Amino acid sequence: MRFFLLIVLILGIFFRFTNLDQKVYWYDEAITSLRASGYTEQEVVQHFSQKSVVSVTELQHYQHPDGTKSLIDTVKSLVKEDPQHPPLYYILANIWFHIIGSSPTLSRLLPALLSLLAFPSAYWLCQEIFIETGVFTSRLSTYLMIGLIAVSPFHVVYAQESRQYSLWVVTTLLSNAALLRAIRLNTGMSWGIYSFTVVINFYTFLLSVLTMIAQGLYIILVYGFSHIKILRNYIISLLVSAIFFVPYIWILIVNQSQAEKGLEWSFLYSVKRSELTNIWIQHLGRIFFDVNQDPWDFYIHRVLLVLCVYALYCLCRQTPMSVWLLIVLLTASSTLPLMIPDWILGGRRSITLRYMIPGLLGVQLAMAYLLGKHLANPSLNFWHHKFWQLLLVILLSGSILSCAVSSQATVWYNKSLGINGENIAIAKIVNQTTHPLLISDERVGHLLSLSHSLKPTVQILLQPSCATCPIHSSSIFGSQLPVEEFNRFSDVFLYRYPPSNEWLKELAKQKNYKFQPVVFGFVEWLKDKPVLWRVLPIGT
């Protein structure tokens, strides 16, 4: 069994570093490179509002540090335009960019390496929650948890994304392991380590606050006032952590409107309840199986839902409260606060799987317990034991298959499938022309993302718009090239994603040009709208 799990671990490591250069560098990753390099969207908009025709290389300047920006500039960029994103990962990325490099491959190498820290972190957490509590005498459940994380298609795809989510997995595991160790030892040093893990968890992702709430409820419900020393030390460690939170909390308060602007997409548009249910089931299934093919995903995810519910049921029935309550609270605290508002008030908070990372880890802990309990149980008869061995092999084989499929894909759900599919189609058409010009007044993030797929020699005429800064740039139609200038280029294209109805009406008013749609939106709500046009002067 240990040899099998060792092979699984090796495969998990292999998948994390496979084809890093073949994945589309999508919107969020391009914004990560912008922030980590110390730039703001406002700087991009201001720079190109004063330019005429430039090359893709000049736009790419804002994806790499040039020596004029420092760590302070990276933090200022976040505070000014994206305060809802704490700075820890971006600081690490800034250092990484200066030392190692900032190409898409090298920028993804950082989260891939950080994701490897999840293995010792998971080992520590399982030791504390399963071994030290006497639930298991062997480390089989610990190795199972590591195996489940290693080849989980969810963990692998986010290990290859240049964002903070692989680091969030690590800091979440560490903070829970440190809490259990602090409770067990109840020393100043152990509680100090817990405070440190809480701080780095908070500065990795703000939704870590939900994990802190779960931990607080756990302390109160399990230990309450019957263990005054534990409660006192927990409160002290929380106060110490809060001292380090205060600066960024103040930043959030001062920049509340800007933070809300960055999050407005999550509650402005609603999803039907029937669709929400399917999405939630899909979220759970994607921890273990995800080949992006129906009906396979549809039916297998529902089977996995039953298995996960059974795992949580067995965990609650067969382990002491000090064990099952933390896992249940960890699972519920990071999922229900997102799901319930969407169900009652509407919104899209819960359709983003990465926001539920602590809850997914809770489900994996429950699954590790279920499998470990049966595989390590000597009282089970031969056929029962073989059944659970077969179930483990099927579960991990499905995860390995999922990783193999996603590793060969250039786009996946975590990179917003539609947008990235369009990037590929757009780049394929533009790059095949001999001397193209791309015209766009699209948002900075979309333009930076697309630039990674275009040849460096492609010429662009930009009037970029800003998603996070107060600048309202004018439409590209206000700065068109004269008709005679088109002779300089073999082909001229117009790019806009997504094209609003108002923008399309503005396009229809143009008298000097005709616009030939060449690429349509890939996502369902954009399939009837073009996102790339070939521009031809009237009379051609």
C-alpha positions in Angstrom: 0.0 0.0 0.0 2.8 2.5 0.9 4.6 1.7 -2.4 1.3 2.4 -4.3 0.9 5.7 -2.5 4.5 6.6 -3.1 3.9 6.2 -6.9 0.8 8.4 -6.5 2.9 11.1 -4.8 5.5 11.0 -7.6 2.8 11.3 -10.2 1.3 14.2 -8.4 4.6 16.0 -8.4 5.1 15.2 -12.0 1.7 16.6 -13.0 2.4 19.9 -11.2 5.4 20.6 -13.5 4.0 19.2 -16.7 3.4 21.6 -19.6 3.6 24.8 -17.6 4.4 26.7 -20.8 1.4 25.4 -22.8 -1.3 26.8 -20.6 -3.0 30.1 -21.6 -1.9 32.9 -19.4 -5.3 34.1 -18.5 -6.7 37.4 -17.2 -6.0 36.8 -13.4 -2.5 35.6 -14.1 -1.7 38.7 -16.2 -3.0 40.9 -13.4 -0.7 38.9 -11.0 2.3 39.7 -13.2 1.2 43.4 -13.4 1.0 43.7 -9.6 4.1 41.6 -8.8 6.1 43.7 -11.2 5.0 46.8 -9.3 2.7 48.4 -11.9 -0.9 49.5 -11.8 -3.7 49.4 -14.4 -3.8 53.1 -14.2 -0.2 53.4 -15.4 -1.0 51.1 -18.4 -4.0 53.2 -19.3 -2.2 56.5 -19.0 0.8 55.2 -21.0 -1.1 53.9 -23.9 -3.6 56.8 -24.0 -0.7 58.9 -25.3 0.6 56.4 -27.8 -0.1 55.6 -31.4 0.8 52.2 -32.9 3.1 50.1 -30.7 4.2 46.5 -30.6 3.1 43.7 -28.4 6.6 43.8 -26.8 5.9 47.3 -25.5 2.6 46.1 -23.9 4.5 43.2 -22.4 6.7 45.6 -20.6 4.0 45.7 -17.9 4.4 42.0 -17.2 8.0 42.1 -16.1 9.9 44.1 -13.5 12.4 46.6 -15.1 14.4 47.5 -12.0 12.6 50.8 -11.4 9.9 49.2 -9.2 10.3 47.7 -5.7 8.3 45.6 -3.2 6.8 48.8 -2.0 5.4 49.5 -5.5 3.8 46.0 -5.5 2.1 46.6 -2.2 1.0 50.1 -3.3 -0.5 48.6 -6.5 -2.6 46.2 -4.5 -3.6 48.8 -1.9 -4.6 51.3 -4.6 -6.5 49.0 -7.0 -7.0 45.5 -5.5 -7.1 45.9 -1.7 -9.2 42.7 -1.4 -6.1 40.8 -2.3 -3.5 40.7 0.6 0.1 41.1 -0.4 2.0 38.0 0.8 1.9 36.0 -2.4 2.6 39.1 -4.6 5.6 40.0 -2.5 6.9 36.5 -2.9 6.2 36.7 -6.7 8.0 40.1 -6.9 11.1 38.5 -5.3 10.8 35.5 -7.5 10.5 37.6 -10.6 13.7 39.5 -9.8 15.7 36.4 -8.9 14.3 33.6 -11.2 12.3 35.3 -13.9 8.9 36.5 -14.9 7.9 34.5 -18.1 4.6 32.6 -17.8 6.5 29.4 -17.3 8.7 30.8 -14.5 5.9 32.7 -12.9 3.9 29.4 -12.7 6.9 27.6 -11.3 6.5 29.5 -8.0 3.0 28.3 -7.2 3.9 24.8 -8.4 6.8 24.7 -5.9 4.7 26.2 -3.1 2.1 23.5 -3.7 4.7 20.9 -2.7 4.6 22.3 0.8 1.1 21.0 1.1 2.5 17.5 1.5 4.4 18.0 4.8 1.7 20.4 5.9 -1.0 17.7 5.4 1.3 15.2 7.1 1.5 17.4 10.2 -2.2 18.1 10.3 -3.1 14.4 10.0 -0.6 13.5 12.7 -2.3 16.0 15.0 -5.9 15.2 14.2 -5.7 11.4 13.7 -2.5 10.1 15.4 -2.1 12.3 18.5 -5.8 11.9 19.3 -5.6 8.1 19.1 -8.0 7.7 16.2 -5.4 5.8 14.3 -2.3 4.0 15.5 -0.8 3.8 12.0 0.1 6.6 9.6 -2.0 5.1 6.8 -4.6 7.8 6.9 -1.8 10.4 6.8 -0.4 8.9 3.6 -3.9 8.6 2.2 -4.4 12.3 2.7 -1.1 13.2 1.0 -2.1 10.9 -1.9 -5.5 12.5 -2.3 -4.0 16.0 -2.4 -1.1 14.8 -4.7 -3.3 13.8 -7.6 -6.4 15.8 -6.9 -7.2 17.4 -10.2 -8.3 20.5 -8.3 -5.0 20.9 -6.4 -3.0 20.2 -9.6 -4.7 22.8 -11.8 -4.3 25.5 -9.1 -0.7 24.5 -8.5 -0.1 25.5 -12.1 -1.8 28.9 -11.9 0.1 32.0 -11.1 -2.1 33.1 -8.2 -2.1 32.7 -4.5 -4.3 29.6 -4.2 -1.6 26.9 -3.8 -0.1 29.0 -1.0 -3.5 29.3 0.6 -3.8 25.5 0.7 -0.5 25.3 2.5 -1.3 28.1 5.0 -4.7 26.7 5.8 -3.3 23.3 6.5 -0.6 24.8 8.7 -2.9 27.0 10.8 -5.1 24.0 11.6 -2.2 21.8 12.5 -0.6 24.5 14.6 -3.9 25.0 16.4 -4.2 21.3 17.4 -0.5 21.3 18.4 -1.0 24.4 20.6 -4.0 22.8 22.3 -2.1 19.6 22.9 1.1 21.2 24.3 -0.5 24.5 25.6 2.9 26.3 25.7 3.7 29.8 24.9 5.9 28.7 22.0 3.2 26.5 20.5 0.6 29.3 20.7 3.1 31.7 19.1 3.6 29.3 16.2 -0.2 29.2 15.8 -0.4 33.0 15.8 2.2 33.1 13.0 0.3 30.6 10.9 -2.9 32.6 11.3 -1.2 35.8 10.2 0.3 34.3 7.1 -3.0 32.6 6.3 -4.8 36.0 6.6 -2.2 37.8 4.4 -2.5 35.1 1.8 -6.3 35.3 1.3 -8.9 37.3 3.1 -11.4 34.4 3.2 -9.1 32.9 5.8 -11.2 34.8 8.2 -13.8 32.1 7.8 -11.3 29.5 8.9 -10.4 31.6 11.9 -14.1 31.7 12.8 -14.3 27.9 12.5 -11.3 27.6 14.8 -12.8 29.9 17.3 -16.1 28.0 17.4 -14.1 24.8 17.8 -12.3 26.1 20.8 -15.5 27.3 22.4 -17.6 24.2 21.7 -14.9 21.6 22.6 -13.0 23.3 25.4 -15.3 26.2 26.5 -14.7 27.2 30.1 -13.7 23.8 31.2 -10.1 24.4 30.0 -9.5 27.9 31.1 -5.8 27.9 30.3 -6.4 26.7 26.7 -9.1 29.3 26.2 -7.0 32.1 27.7 -3.9 31.2 25.6 -6.1 31.0 22.5 -7.5 34.5 23.1 -4.0 35.9 23.7 -2.7 34.3 20.5 -5.7 35.7 18.6 -5.0 39.2 20.0 -1.4 38.9 19.0 -2.4 38.0 15.5 -4.9 40.9 15.4 -2.1 43.3 16.0 -0.6 42.2 12.7 -4.0 42.3 11.0 -4.8 45.9 12.0 -2.7 47.6 9.3 -4.4 45.8 6.5 -7.8 46.0 8.1 -7.3 49.7 8.2 -6.4 49.7 4.5 -9.6 47.7 3.7 -11.6 50.2 5.7 -10.1 53.2 3.9 -10.4 51.6 0.5 -13.7 49.9 1.1 -15.3 51.2 -2.1 -12.4 50.0 -4.2 -12.5 46.5 -2.6 -16.2 46.3 -3.3 -15.6 47.4 -6.9 -13.2 44.5 -7.3 -15.8 42.0 -5.9 -19.0 43.4 -7.5 -18.9 40.6 -10.1 -19.7 38.1 -7.4 -23.1 39.6 -6.4 -24.3 41.7 -9.3 -25.2 38.7 -11.5 -27.3 35.8 -10.2 -27.4 32.1 -11.1 -30.5 30.1 -11.2 -31.0 27.8 -8.2 -31.1 24.7 -10.3 -27.8 25.7 -11.9 -26.3 26.5 -8.5 -27.1 23.0 -7.3 -25.4 21.4 -10.2 -22.4 23.7 -9.8 -22.0 22.8 -6.1 -22.1 19.1 -6.9 -19.5 19.7 -9.6 -17.3 21.6 -7.1 -17.3 18.6 -4.8 -16.7 16.1 -7.6 -13.8 18.1 -9.0 -11.7 17.4 -5.9 -11.4 13.8 -7.1 -12.5 13.6 -10.8 -12.5 16.1 -13.6 -12.1 15.2 -17.3 -14.4 18.0 -18.6 -16.5 15.5 -20.4 -20.2 14.8 -20.0 -21.9 12.5 -19.1 -18.8 11.2 -17.3 -18.4 14.2 -15.0 -22.1 14.5 -14.4 -22.7 10.9 -13.1 -19.4 10.4 -11.4 -19.7 13.6 -9.4 -23.0 12.5 -8.0 -21.5 9.2 -7.0 -18.7 11.1 -5.3 -21.3 13.3 -3.5 -22.8 10.2 -1.9 -19.3 8.9 -1.0 -18.3 12.2 0.6 -21.5 12.5 2.6 -21.0 8.9 3.8 -17.4 9.8 4.8 -18.5 12.8 6.8 -21.3 10.7 8.4 -18.8 8.0 9.5 -16.4 10.6 10.8 -19.0 12.1 13.0 -20.3 8.8 14.3 -17.0 7.1 14.9 -14.6 9.8 16.2 -14.6 12.0 19.3 -16.0 15.5 19.1 -12.5 16.9 19.3 -11.7 15.3 15.9 -14.9 15.5 13.8 -16.0 19.0 14.9 -12.9 20.7 13.5 -13.2 19.0 10.2 -17.0 19.7 9.9 -16.5 23.3 11.0 -13.7 23.8 8.5 -15.9 22.3 5.7 -19.0 24.3 6.6 -17.4 27.7 7.4 -15.8 28.2 4.0 -18.8 26.9 2.0 -22.1 27.9 3.6 -21.3 31.6 3.9 -20.9 31.6 0.1 -23.7 29.3 -0.8 -26.5 30.6 1.4 -26.4 34.2 0.2 -26.4 33.0 -3.4 -29.4 30.8 -2.8 -31.4 33.4 -0.9 -30.3 36.8 -2.3 -28.7 35.8 -5.6 -25.2 36.2 -6.7 -22.2 34.2 -7.9 -20.0 34.0 -4.8 -20.3 30.2 -4.6 -19.6 29.4 -8.3 -15.9 30.0 -7.8 -14.4 26.8 -6.5 -11.1 28.2 -5.3 -12.9 30.3 -2.7 -13.8 27.0 -0.9 -10.4 25.6 -0.5 -10.6 25.1 3.3 -13.9 23.3 2.9 -12.4 21.0 0.2 -9.5 20.2 2.5 -12.1 19.2 5.1 -13.8 16.8 2.7 -10.5 15.3 1.8 -9.7 14.8 5.5 -13.0 13.0 5.9 -12.3 10.8 2.9 -8.8 10.0 4.2 -10.4 8.9 7.5 -13.0 6.7 5.8 -10.5 4.9 3.6 -7.9 4.7 6.4 -10.5 3.3 8.9 -11.4 0.4 6.6 -8.0 -0.3 5.1 -6.4 -0.4 8.5 -9.1 -2.4 10.2 -7.8 -6.0 10.8 -11.3 -7.2 11.8 -12.7 -6.8 8.3 -13.1 -9.9 6.3 -11.1 -10.6 3.1 -13.8 -9.4 0.7 -14.6 -6.2 2.6 -10.9 -5.3 2.7 -10.5 -6.0 -1.0 -13.6 -3.8 -1.7 -12.0 -0.8 0.1 -8.7 -1.4 -1.6 -10.5 -1.5 -5.0 -12.4 1.7 -4.1 -9.1 3.5 -3.2 -7.5 2.3 -6.5 -10.5 3.5 -8.5 -10.6 6.9 -6.7 -7.0 7.6 -7.2 -7.0 6.2 -10.7 -9.8 8.6 -11.6 -7.8 11.5 -10.2 -4.7 10.4 -12.1 -6.7 10.2 -15.3 -8.1 13.7 -14.7 -4.7 15.1 -14.2 -3.4 13.4 -17.3 -6.3 14.9 -19.3 -6.0 18.5 -17.9 -2.2 18.4 -18.3 -2.6 18.3 -22.0 -5.2 21.0 -22.3 -4.3 24.6 -22.9 -7.4 25.8 -21.1 -9.4 24.5 -18.2 -12.2 25.7 -15.9 -9.9 27.4 -13.4 -8.7 29.7 -16.2 -12.2 30.7 -17.3 -12.7 28.4 -20.3 -14.5 30.7 -22.6 -12.1 33.7 -22.4 -9.0 31.5 -22.9 -10.6 29.5 -25.7 -11.2 32.9 -27.4 -7.6 34.0 -26.8 -6.3 30.9 -28.7 -8.7 31.4 -31.6 -7.9 35.1 -31.8 -4.1 34.6 -31.7 -4.3 31.8 -34.3 -5.9 34.1 -36.8 -3.8 37.3 -36.0 -0.5 35.4 -35.9 -1.0 33.8 -39.3 -1.1 37.2 -41.0 2.1 38.8 -42.3 1.9 42.4 -40.8 -1.2 42.7 -38.7 -2.6 45.6 -36.6 -4.8 44.9 -33.6 -7.1 47.7 -32.5 -8.8 47.5 -29.1 -10.2 49.5 -26.2 -10.5 46.4 -24.0 -9.7 46.2 -20.3 -6.0 46.1 -19.3 -6.2 42.5 -18.0 -7.7 41.1 -21.2 -5.1 42.9 -23.3 -2.2 41.7 -21.2 -3.6 38.2 -21.2 -4.0 38.2 -25.0 -0.5 39.6 -25.5 1.0 36.4 -24.2 -0.6 34.5 -27.1 0.4 37.0 -29.8 3.6 37.2 -31.7 5.9 40.0 -30.3 5.9 41.6 -33.8 2.1 42.1 -33.9 1.3 45.9 -33.9 -1.4 47.2 -31.7 -3.4 50.5 -31.4 -4.8 50.7 -27.9 -7.1 52.8 -25.9 -7.2 50.5 -22.9 -10.0 50.7 -20.3 -9.4 50.2 -16.6 -11.3 47.6 -14.4 -9.9 48.8 -11.0 -8.8 52.4 -11.4 -10.9 55.6 -11.6 -9.8 56.5 -15.1 -12.6 56.4 -17.7 -10.9 56.2 -21.1 -12.6 57.2 -24.3 -13.6 54.7 -26.9 -11.2 53.5 -29.5 -13.5 55.0 -32.1 -12.4 58.4 -31.0 -8.8 57.7 -32.2 -9.1 55.7 -35.3 -6.5 55.5 -37.9 -7.2 57.3 -41.2 -8.2 55.1 -44.0 -5.0 55.6 -45.9 -3.0 54.3 -42.9 -4.5 50.8 -43.4 -2.1 50.4 -46.3 0.7 50.0 -43.8 -0.7 46.7 -42.6 -1.6 43.4 -44.3 -4.6 42.9 -42.0 -6.4 45.0 -39.4 -8.4 43.5 -36.5 -10.7 44.9 -33.8 -10.9 43.1 -30.5 -13.4 43.5 -27.7 -14.4 41.1 -24.9 -17.2 41.1 -24.1 -18.9 43.5 -26.5 -21.7 45.3 -24.7 -24.9 46.2 -26.6 -23.9 49.9 -26.3 -20.5 49.2 -27.7 -22.0 47.2 -30.6 -24.3 50.1 -31.4 -21.3 52.4 -31.5 -19.6 50.0 -33.9 -22.7 50.0 -36.2 -22.4 53.9 -36.4 -19.0 53.8 -38.1 -19.2 55.0 -41.7 -15.6 54.6 -42.9 -15.1 51.0 -42.2 -16.9 47.7 -42.5 -16.4 45.0 -39.8 -16.3 41.3 -40.6 -16.8 39.0 -37.6 -14.1 36.3 -37.4 -14.2 35.0 -33.8 -17.4 34.6 -31.7 -17.6 34.2 -28.0 -17.1 30.6 -26.6 -19.2 30.9 -23.5 -23.0 30.3 -23.8 -24.0 33.9 -23.2 -21.6 35.2 -25.8 -22.1 32.7 -28.6 -24.1 35.0 -30.8 -21.6 38.0 -30.3 -18.3 38.4 -32.1 -15.2 39.3 -30.1 -12.8 39.8 -33.0 -13.6 41.6 -36.3 -11.6 42.0 -39.5 -11.6 45.8 -40.3 -11.9 46.9 -43.9 -12.2 50.4 -45.2 -15.3 51.1 -47.2 -14.7 50.4 -50.8 -12.5 47.3 -50.4 
